[in-house]
Amino acid sequence: MPPFDVPEGDPFGPHNLPYGVFSTASSPRTVGVRLGDHVLDAGAAATTLGSPYASLLARPSLGPLLAAGRTAWSDVRRALTAWVTVPAHREAIADHFHPLSAVDLHLPFEVADYVDFYASEHHARNVGQIFRPDAPDSLTPNWKHLPIGYHGRAGTVVVSGTDVVRPSGQRRPAPDAAPVFGPSVRLDIEAEVGFVVGVPSELGRPVGLGDFREHVFGLCLLNDWSARDVQAWEYVPLGPFLGKSFATSVSAWITPLDALEEARVAPPARTHELLPYLDDSAPEVEPGGYDLRISVAVNGHVVSEPPFSTMYWTAAQQLAHMTVNGASLRTGDLYGSGTVSGPSAGERGSLLELTWNGRDALELPDGKRTFLEDGDVVTLSAWAPGPDGVRVGLGDVVGRVVAGGV
C-alpha cells in the first residue's frame, strides 16, 4: 500500500505522527515520523520542501527538536501534517518514505536523567498488602501527600527490541538465611508511561503545575524491569538501586502531547488536601490525567490491561515535585509514571501483583509463570482516544529476557 494511503481508523494515521530515529542499510540515523506502516524521513522531506524546520529534523536525534520549545513543536507538527495530507506534496516527498520493516529503530533521544515514580494508588495498595499485610493502612503515611519516586540510571535506558540480560546480584533466600549471589530468580516487569522533557529549566527555580506543557514534549510506553529478590534485600533504607538499574525499556516512538488532546481526563478525586505546589483542584488548572489503555503480553498472551486514567498523581504533579527543591531539568530528561495498575485483578501492571508475590501462578499457553523465565518476551502496547473516535496508537515496548552471567 502506498505510504499516503493509510486505512481509515489506523491508529498511526496523520492524527498521530509520533517521532522516532531510524536508519537504513544505506543511510545513517535521522529523525523519522511514523505514518501507518511507513516512516517518513522528516529531515529529507523538510529539505526537499525548503522548510525552515530542516535544521531541527535532519538530525540523528530528537534532541534539537526537544530543545526548541512548544511553539516550534506545534509549528513542526502542523507542517508535517500538511506534508502527509495535502496532495500537492505527494510527489515531492514520496521517495522519502520507508517501510517500517526495512528500517532499524534507535533510542530516539539521549537520556539526560531518569526518574521513576510510584503514582498508582492501586499498585501501591497491592504492594502494601503483599509486604505489610498486618499494617493498619496499606499505604505509607506520605503517599497521599507527595509523589514518591527514585532517581534511576539514564545509561541503561534502552529502546524497544533490545534484549534484557537477566541481572545478577545479592539476594537473601529466606529471612534467617545468609545472602547469596547469583542471577535474579524473581525477574519482573512494570508497565509504565514515560514523559520526555524538552525545554530545560534553571537551577534553583521550580517548575509549576501550569508550566508542564512548556517543558514536556511527549510520552512513550516504558517497562521498568525489576529484579524483585535483589530489590527486596537492598532497598532498606535507601530504596531501589541494582534491582532496577540494569535496564529500562522505552518505545522507539515518542507521541507528542499535541496528539493526545482528546485523551486528557481529570485524575481521580483527591482524598487529602494538597500543598499549594501540588494542588490541581483550581478550575483554571488543565486536566492532568491521560486516558491511555495499556496491554501487557507475555509471549504473545495478554495477561493484563492496566488503565492509565486511574493514576492518582499526574505527570504535571510529578514534574512540579521533581523540581520543587530547585533541581533543574535538562533536555532529554525522562521520568516514569510508576507501575500502572487498576482496581481489578486483570488490570495489574506487574507480575508481583498478578501472581501476588509468586503465590498464584499465571496460566499461559506455554506453561505457568510466577516471574519471568529466560526466553520470555514481554510486550507493552497501548492506545488513547483520538479525534472523531479514532484511536491514537502508542509505540510498543518489546523486550526478550536472555540468560546472564554470574
Sequence and secondary structure as in RCSB ss.txt:
>XXXX:A:sequence
MPPFDVPEGDPFGPHNLPYGVFSTASSPRTVGVRLGDHVLDAGAAATTLGSPYASLLARPSLGPLLAAGRTAWSD
VRRALTAWVTVPAHREAIADHFHPLSAVDLHLPFEVADYVDFYASEHHARNVGQIFRPDAPDSLTPNWKHLPIGY
HGRAGTVVVSGTDVVRPSGQRRPAPDAAPVFGPSVRLDIEAEVGFVVGVPSELGRPVGLGDFREHVFGLCLLNDW
SARDVQAWEYVPLGPFLGKSFATSVSAWITPLDALEEARVAPPARTHELLPYLDDSAPEVEPGGYDLRISVAVNG
HVVSEPPFSTMYWTAAQQLAHMTVNGASLRTGDLYGSGTVSGPSAGERGSLLELTWNGRDALELPDGKRTFLEDG
DVVTLSAWAPGPDGVRVGLGDVVGRVVAGGV
>XXXX:A:secstr
  TT   TT TTSTTT  EEEEEETTEEEEEEEEETTEEEEHHHHHHHTT TTHHHHSSSSSHHHHHH HHHHHH
HHHHHHHHHH GGGHHHHGGGEEEGGG EEE SS    EEEE   HHHHHHHHHHH TTSS SS TTTTTS  EE
E  GGGEEETT  EE  EEEE SSTTS  EEEE SSEE BEEEEEEE S   TT    GGGHHHHEEEEEEEE  
EEHHHHHHH TTT  STTTTT EEE S BEEGGGGGGGEE      S   GGG   STTS   EE  EEEEEETT
EEEE  BGGG SS HHHHHHHHHTTS    TT EEE      SSGGG SBHHHHTTTTTS EEETTEEESS  TT
 EEEEEEEEE GGG EEEEEEEEEEEE    
